[in-house]
Amino acid sequence: MNRELSGARRFWQTVASVAIIVYTVVPLLWILNMSLKSTADRADGKFWAHSPTLENYRLIFTGGAKNLFLPALRNSILVAVIATLVAVILATFCAYAIARLDFPGKRMILGTALTVSFFPVISLVTPLFDLWRRIHLFDTIPGLILPYLVLTLPLAIWTLSAFFQQIPWEMEQAAQVDGATSWEAFRKVIVPLAAPGVFTTAIIAFFTAWNDFVFAMSLTSDQARTVPAALAFFTGASQFESPTGAICAAGVVVTIPVVLLVLLFQRQIVSGLTSGAVKG
């Protein structure tokens, strides 16, 4: 009986997994095929590109759309990397203090961080837009990094605090008994043990900053515009032509870093997610 239940459970788990994979992969394949279709073949109603062409990729890298796409791609990389580094460094120290020290208001800090991470982003746009124009941060790289910290820092603090709480503090005390200072014990003992959690948090923070559209669209106009916002300004060769091919090509290009990060570091990501969830 147990074997039958186990077999039925595995069957339905397999069916659910295949359905999720298809639901995820089909839109990506559609975007890839649209990016490989010429303007004439785009409306043929067929899923696969029968005569693949790199016309759309040439358009965004060397053609008329390069002045819009390439600066936006550079801005996306710069903003996402800096926002991730700042968020992870600050969250590491904050989460360590929350997990290690016992002080009044600790739970309130964690609760506030969790609440802020779920706060509607669109509600912050109007006051930030007005403030950024007044203090000359509108359409600047720092003007995007600071709002991205609002998105990434609370989530990073909440995630890392769970990892630090799983680390046995006797190891830090043993290092101090051997002559290490508090900073050396933190740097040489605690941080290496928390490396999977730190790495996973960095990946999540990077994805959050890389994919943001609301802040990038509302707080920039030209100089600091990132790729998600720049895609909204793509135009066709004429007012009667839709820039679908160029948008799909740009979408494929900005998806490649995300896919590569997941494929290259999937073991670290899984290790980080599971180590923070298992106590012992």
C-alpha positions in Angstrom: 0.0 0.0 0.0 2.8 2.4 0.9 4.6 1.6 -2.3 1.4 2.3 -4.3 1.0 5.6 -2.5 4.7 6.4 -3.1 4.4 5.6 -6.8 1.3 7.7 -7.2 2.9 10.6 -5.4 6.0 10.4 -7.6 3.8 10.3 -10.7 1.9 13.4 -9.8 5.1 15.1 -8.7 6.5 14.4 -12.1 3.4 15.7 -13.9 3.4 18.9 -11.8 7.2 19.4 -12.5 6.7 18.9 -16.3 3.8 21.3 -16.3 5.8 24.0 -14.4 8.8 23.5 -16.8 6.5 23.8 -19.9 4.8 26.9 -18.4 8.2 28.5 -17.8 10.1 27.5 -20.9 7.4 28.1 -23.6 7.3 31.9 -23.2 11.1 32.0 -23.3 11.2 30.0 -26.5 8.6 32.2 -28.0 10.7 35.3 -27.3 13.8 33.6 -28.7 12.0 32.6 -31.9 10.5 36.1 -32.3 14.0 37.6 -32.0 15.2 35.4 -34.8 12.3 36.3 -37.2 12.6 38.9 -39.9 10.0 41.7 -40.2 8.3 39.9 -43.0 8.1 36.5 -41.1 6.9 38.0 -37.8 3.2 37.8 -38.7 3.3 34.3 -40.2 1.6 32.8 -37.1 4.2 30.1 -36.7 5.9 29.4 -33.5 9.3 28.4 -34.9 11.5 30.6 -37.0 11.9 28.8 -40.3 14.4 31.3 -41.7 16.4 32.5 -38.6 18.1 35.8 -39.0 20.3 38.0 -36.7 18.7 41.1 -38.1 17.2 42.1 -34.7 20.4 41.5 -32.8 22.4 43.6 -35.3 19.8 46.3 -34.9 20.3 46.6 -31.1 24.1 46.2 -31.2 25.2 48.0 -34.4 22.0 49.4 -35.9 19.6 52.2 -35.1 18.8 51.0 -31.6 22.3 50.7 -30.3 22.4 54.3 -29.0 19.4 53.4 -26.8 20.2 49.8 -25.9 24.0 49.7 -25.2 24.1 52.7 -22.7 21.0 51.1 -21.0 22.8 47.8 -20.8 25.8 49.4 -19.3 23.7 51.2 -16.7 21.8 48.0 -15.8 25.1 46.2 -15.1 26.5 49.1 -13.1 23.4 49.8 -11.0 22.6 46.1 -10.3 26.2 45.2 -9.3 26.7 48.2 -7.0 23.3 47.9 -5.4 23.9 44.2 -4.8 27.3 44.8 -3.2 26.1 47.6 -0.9 23.0 45.6 0.1 24.9 42.4 0.9 27.7 44.1 2.9 25.2 46.2 5.0 22.8 43.3 5.4 25.7 41.0 6.5 26.7 43.2 9.4 23.1 44.0 10.4 22.0 40.3 10.2 25.0 39.3 12.3 24.1 41.8 15.0 20.5 40.7 15.0 21.4 37.0 15.3 24.3 37.4 17.7 23.1 40.1 20.1 20.1 40.4 22.3 18.8 43.9 22.5 15.4 45.6 22.7 13.6 46.0 19.5 15.3 43.2 17.6 12.0 41.6 16.5 10.7 44.9 15.5 13.6 45.5 13.2 13.1 42.1 11.5 9.3 42.8 11.3 10.0 46.2 9.8 12.4 44.8 7.3 9.8 42.2 6.2 7.1 44.8 6.0 9.2 47.1 3.9 10.1 44.3 1.4 6.4 43.8 0.7 5.6 47.6 0.5 4.0 48.6 -2.8 6.8 50.1 -4.9 4.5 52.2 -7.0 3.5 54.1 -3.9 7.0 55.4 -3.5 7.5 56.7 -7.0 5.6 60.0 -6.7 7.3 61.3 -3.5 10.7 60.0 -4.7 10.3 61.7 -8.1 9.6 65.1 -6.5 12.4 64.7 -3.9 15.0 63.5 -6.5 14.2 66.5 -8.8 14.8 68.9 -5.8 18.1 67.4 -4.7 19.4 66.7 -8.3 19.4 62.9 -8.1 16.9 62.5 -10.9 18.3 60.6 -13.9 21.6 59.7 -12.1 23.2 56.3 -11.2 23.1 57.1 -7.4 19.5 58.1 -7.8 18.7 54.5 -8.9 21.0 52.7 -6.5 19.4 54.3 -3.4 15.8 53.2 -4.2 17.1 49.7 -5.2 18.5 49.4 -1.7 15.0 49.9 -0.4 14.0 46.8 -2.4 17.1 44.6 -1.7 18.3 45.6 1.8 15.2 44.5 3.8 15.0 41.2 2.0 18.8 40.6 2.4 18.6 41.3 6.2 15.7 39.0 6.7 17.3 36.2 4.7 20.8 36.5 6.2 19.6 36.7 9.8 18.1 33.2 9.3 21.5 31.9 8.1 23.4 33.4 11.0 21.0 32.0 13.5 21.9 28.5 12.3 25.6 28.9 13.0 26.8 27.5 16.4 28.3 30.4 18.2 30.6 28.1 20.1 32.9 28.1 17.0 33.3 31.9 17.3 34.0 31.6 21.0 36.6 28.9 20.3 38.3 31.1 17.8 38.5 33.9 20.4 39.9 31.5 23.0 42.7 30.7 20.5 43.6 34.4 20.4 41.4 35.8 17.6 39.8 39.1 17.9 36.0 39.5 17.5 36.6 40.9 14.0 39.0 38.0 13.0 36.5 35.5 14.4 33.7 37.1 12.3 35.8 37.3 9.2 37.6 33.9 9.3 35.0 31.7 11.0 31.5 33.1 10.7 31.6 34.6 7.2 33.0 31.4 5.5 30.3 29.3 7.3 27.6 31.8 6.1 29.0 32.0 2.6 26.2 29.9 0.9 23.6 32.2 2.5 25.5 35.3 1.6 25.9 34.1 -2.0 22.2 33.2 -2.3 21.2 36.6 -0.9 23.5 38.3 -3.4 21.8 36.4 -6.3 18.4 37.4 -5.1 19.4 41.0 -4.7 21.0 41.1 -8.1 17.8 39.7 -9.8 15.7 42.3 -8.0 17.8 45.2 -9.1 18.3 43.8 -12.6 14.6 43.3 -13.3 13.2 46.5 -11.8 11.0 48.6 -14.1 9.0 51.0 -12.0 12.0 52.9 -10.5 14.0 52.8 -13.7 11.0 54.2 -15.7 10.0 56.9 -13.2 13.4 58.2 -11.9 15.3 58.4 -15.1 14.9 60.2 -18.4 18.0 59.4 -20.5 21.4 59.3 -18.9 20.7 56.6 -16.2 18.0 54.6 -18.0 18.3 50.8 -17.6 17.3 48.1 -20.0 13.8 47.4 -18.7 12.9 51.1 -19.1 14.7 51.5 -22.4 12.6 48.7 -24.0 9.6 50.9 -23.6 11.2 53.5 -25.9 12.1 51.1 -28.8 10.5 52.2 -32.1 10.1 50.5 -35.5 11.5 51.7 -38.8 8.2 53.6 -39.3 5.2 54.6 -37.3 3.4 51.6 -38.8 6.0 49.0 -37.7 6.1 47.5 -34.3 9.6 47.0 -32.7 8.6 43.5 -31.5 11.7 41.8 -33.0 14.2 44.3 -31.4 12.4 44.1 -28.0 12.6 40.3 -28.1 16.3 40.4 -29.0 17.0 42.8 -26.2 15.0 40.6 -23.8 17.1 37.6 -24.8 20.3 39.5 -24.2 19.3 40.7 -20.7 18.1 37.2 -19.8 21.4 35.5 -20.6 23.2 36.8 -17.5 20.4 35.5 -15.3 20.4 32.1 -16.9 24.2 31.8 -16.7 24.2 32.8 -13.0 21.7 30.1 -12.2 23.4 27.4 -14.3 26.9 28.2 -13.0 26.0 28.5 -9.4 22.9 26.4 -9.0 24.6 24.2 -6.4 25.5 27.2 -4.2 22.0 28.6 -4.6 20.4 25.3 -3.5 22.9 24.9 -0.7 22.2 28.4 0.5 18.5 28.0 0.4 18.5 24.7 2.2 21.1 25.5 4.8 19.0 28.4 6.0 15.9 26.3 6.3 17.3 23.3 8.2 18.2 23.7 11.9 20.8 21.5 13.4 
